Amino acid sequence: MTDEDQGYTPIEGKVAHIVNGTTAIINRGSNDDVRVGDVFAVLSDEVEEIKDPDTGDILGELPLEKIRLKVTSVDERMSTLETYRTVVTGGLTDSTFDIFGPRRETQERMRFERSERPSVDKTVRVSDRVIEIL
């Protein structure tokens, strides 16, 4: 049984400001029950249609996720979130160096732009919808 089955509705809001490539602010805070450690997905306006393999009928849609962010601080009406997953770059093996350079783990970064021009699907923009991951 999920939290939604027990009557809990995920918190939804929007990206209010992008601080840098790892930090964003959303328009939900302690007044909305946001807590440090909560995880939110930034959602694309695009969806993936799910089709019945036998009939081809559209069964429903799944929202496409741009990135997940974790709440690091909460005010009454806004919260600061940061990327928290790591990305491995460089070497193909656990050795310290190979033809792709040294193996490194770095913090995942958001793609973002200061203007509101259409861009790559994974680009995080002010007013993107966010939803709490339960």
ABEGO torsion letter per residue (X at the ends): XBAAAAGBBBBBBBBABBABAABBBBABBAAAGBBBGBBBBBBBABBBBBBBAAAGBBAEBBBBBABBBBBABBBAABBBBBBABBBBBEBABABABBAAEBBBBBBBBBBBBABABBBBAABBBBGBBBBBBX
